[in-house]
Amino acid sequence: IDINFYPTDAAQTANSRHRPIGLGVMGLQNALFKKDLSFASDDAVAFNDEFMEAIAYYAYGASSDLAAERGSYSSYRGSKWDRGILPQDSLDLLEDERGEEVTVPRGGKMDWKPVREKIMKNGIRNSNVLAIAPTATISNIMGTTPCIEPNYKNLFVKSNLSGDFTVLNRQLVRDLKKEGLWTPDMLDQLKYFDGELSDIDEIPDSLKQKHLTVFGVDYNFIIDAASRRQKWIDQSQSVNLFLASPDMKALSHMYRRAWRTGLKTTYYLRTLQASNIEKATVQLKKDRAPQAEKAGEKTYTPEEKNACSIEAMMNGGECEACQ
């Protein structure tokens, strides 16, 4: 903060006064793989609560230790920290303000009394400490999974300014090797089915559940996991939501659930796109490969026709999002 370059005086003044930082998370899906948990499970939701509490506990404590050494940020007086209100306490404030329940379990597994006492004695060095940002590219570089998201696909092509890169779920490869299923034929099937496991009969159901991809994970689990993390985070999270096909009813339920569980923000809404996996070298047996769809002009379902204004106008309909 002190040695950074600031393009404007206002930015430098704000950062110097409030000293905000944003410690984040990446590799959640990898951690769930290690624990042998499916993202779409209550145990995974509970794990989000546990690990975020631990990160918050030590991060806020460390910022308070810095305050004892170097002083609190200059606008500390009167803040929630100064009034003894920690992020997990703000759920009750939000509930009182709304006048309705915020459906997130309170409490945790750690003893917060020492941290509270430390902050009341020393103050805290940073006005904001935690924020979960997107980490797609750097996660690939580090060999882990992006931030707090389910695995996108078990095999896909990632494109950026540096070129195209094939990303393979290495944990799936290890699991398949344990089962004696990792063969050239299995790789061909993964390519053919765009990294999805549901149509590969040889793979056990337990592995299919463990290696669900983003569009196979019910959005309720993604939102519930995010709400468990949010209660410990003083800032917010970049929570992407995923819906395979446009559905206004599902969208309504999705975002209302996010609001009711106390999420401050969501990030992108992702929909299913065509795969970029190269299939030119894939040689599946005819009895395993489904019939290829007939080539021709793209057709639209009634839901797709009303998905956006351009498609709707082209097909004589109205855009549901604009009503």
Residue, then its C-alpha position, 0 to 999 in steps of 0.5 A: i500500500d505504501i510503495n504502490f503507484y497510484p494514478t490519482d491523488a484520490a486513490q492514494t488518499a483512500n488507500s492510505r486512510h483505509r489500507p484495504i487488502g483482499l486475501g482470496v482463495m483458489g483451489l476449492q475444487n482440488a481440496l474437495f477432490k482430496k477429501d473425496l467429496s462431491f461439490a454437490s453435497d452437504d458435506a462440501v457446503a459444511f467444508n466451505d464454512e469450516f475453511m473460510e472460518a479458519i482463514a478469517y480467524y487467522a487473517y483478522g488476527a494477523s491484521s490486528d497484530l500488525a496494528a499493534e506494531r504499526g497502528s490501525y488504519s487512520s479511519y478506524r475509529g467508529s468502524k464496525w471493527d472498533r465497535g466490536i462487530l465482526p463480519q459474522d455478527s453483521l448477519d443479524l444486522l442485515e436480518d434486522e434491516r430487512g425485517e426477514e430471516v437470512t437463512v444462514p446457520r450462525g456460529g462456527k467451530m473456533d473460539w473467537k474470543p481471543v481475536r475479538e479481545k485482540i482487535m478491541k485492544n490493538g485495533i486492526r491494520n486494514s479496513n478490509v481484509l478478505a475478498i475472493a476474486p477470480t483466479a482462472t488463469i493463475s490457477n491454471i499456472m499454479g496447477t489448481t482449480p479456479c478460486i471457489e468454483p466447481n470444475y468447469k469440465n474434465l477436459f477442455v480448451k482454454s483460450n487467452l491472449s497467449g494461445d489455446f491450452t488443453v486443460l485436463n482434470r489430473q485428479l480424474v486421471r489419478d482416480l481412473k488409474k486407481e480403477g484401472l480405467w485410464t486407457p487411450d480408449m478412455l481418453d478418446q471417450l473424454k474427448y468425444f463427450d467434451g469431458e463429461l462423464s455421464d455417458i461413459d458407462e465404464i466409469p463408476d457412479s461414485l466417480k461421476q458424482k465426485h467429478l461433476t462439472v459446473f453445469g452438473v452441480d445444482y446451483n443451490f449447492i453453489i449458492d449455499a456454499a457461497s453463503r457459508r463463506q460470506k458470513w466470515i468475509d468482510q468484503s465479498q466474493s466473485v460467485n459465478l452461477f451456471l445454467a445450462s440453458p436459459d430459463m427465466k423461472a430458474l434464474s428467478h429462483m437462483y437469484r432470490r436464493a442468493w439474496r435470501t442467504g445473504l450474498k452481497t454479490t454474484y459475478y457472471l452468469r455462465t451458460l453452456q457453450a460449444s466445446n473446443i476439444e479437437k475430435a479429429t483424432v478420436q476413434l470411438k467404436k461405432d456402438r459407443a458413439p451416438q448418432a451424429e446430429k444432422a448438419g444444417e441450419k440451427t434450430y431453437t427451442p421455444e425457451e431459446k427463442n425467448a432467451c434474448s431480445i435478438e433471438a426473440m425478434m428474429n423468431g417473432g417473440e418477446c424477450e422475457a428479460c425485458q418484460 
